[in-house]
Amino acid sequence: MNPKPVAVVAGQQINVRNFDDLQRLVTGRVNQDAGFTLATLNLDHLVKQRRDKIFLAAYQRMTFVTADGMPIVMLGRQMTPDLQRVAGADIVLPICEVAERNGVGVFMFGSDSASLHGAAQRLQARYPKLIVSGIEAPPQGFDYASAEALESAARIAASGARLCFVCLGAPKQEMFADRMAAIYPHVGFLCVGAALDFVANTQTRAPNMMQRFGLEWIWRLVSHPRRMAWRYALCAVLLIQILLGRLTTQRSAIPERDA
């Protein structure tokens, strides 16, 4: 059974409050020999959900959903004031800590070969008892619904890994995780985007100060203006729609005074 939601943003439930919650929930699944899926919600995901019903359905089946991105966190805090940002880029270390503590293997899937090898080396240096059961970088144009995807998932399961970091980017990684978790219910599939690239230092993340104040989007926009400008414009439009919708709901809930 999935945990109860701690917040709902634009119809999407969030059920992981903070990093302690994340580690507790994943540890529970590992101890029960049960798999799961995990996604980290941001505005871009909400935009994509409105365009792609398959992605929306996959997201709604996720076992765990965290709040990633300060707009999501701030919207979620209207329901849960102590909701914390649990970003995909920050999940790898606490999950590796859980894996090492419980003696279960992790698999790294997605990204590219250099990033996966670099991440594996750095993580094993940090967590000496961490079991890296395998790594696999799929080819360009990888299709989550293909026969090749099924073969990749079979290799992940056969490796003995109980946890798999999926680094394919949204929406592909969430749909891959959703499909494969139904076939291999003992594996936990965590959708973490570029997290392993950051671990391996093959991509540079925004400075800590920008992360702390929720300004990573500026860093990404400056770093990749052509790719990110339209994405953030769509996110801004959606955020305005959400805020206006909440304002309308709040106003309609206020009883009118008798004249």
ZIJO-V653231 format. One record per backbone hydrogen bond with DSSP energy under -1.0 kcal/mol. NH is the residue of the N-H (numbers start at 1). CO is the residue of the C=O. If there is no record, write none. Layout:
NH	CO
NH	CO
//
This chain:
6	14
7	14
9	12
12	9
14	7
15	65
16	65
22	18
23	19
24	20
25	21
26	22
27	23
28	24
29	25
30	26
31	27
32	28
33	30
34	29
35	185
36	187
38	189
39	64
41	66
46	42
47	43
48	44
49	45
50	46
52	48
56	52
57	53
58	54
59	55
60	56
62	59
64	37
66	39
68	41
73	69
74	70
75	71
76	72
77	73
78	75
79	76
80	76
83	80
84	17
86	67
90	87
91	88
95	91
96	92
97	93
98	94
99	95
100	96
101	97
102	98
104	99
106	131
107	163
108	134
109	165
110	136
111	167
116	112
117	113
118	114
119	115
120	116
121	117
122	118
123	119
124	120
125	121
126	122
127	123
130	127
133	106
136	108
142	139
146	143
150	146
151	147
152	148
153	149
154	150
155	151
156	152
157	153
158	154
159	155
160	157
162	105
163	105
164	188
165	107
166	190
167	109
173	169
175	171
176	172
177	173
178	174
179	175
180	176
181	177
184	180
187	184
188	162
189	36
190	164
191	38
192	166
195	192
198	194
199	195
200	196
202	197
203	197
211	207
212	208
213	209
214	211
215	210
218	215
219	215
220	216
221	217
222	218
223	219
224	220
228	224
229	225
232	228
233	229
234	230
235	231
236	232
237	233
238	234
239	235
240	236
241	237
242	238
243	239
244	240
245	241
246	242
247	243
248	244
249	245
250	246
251	247
252	248
253	249
//
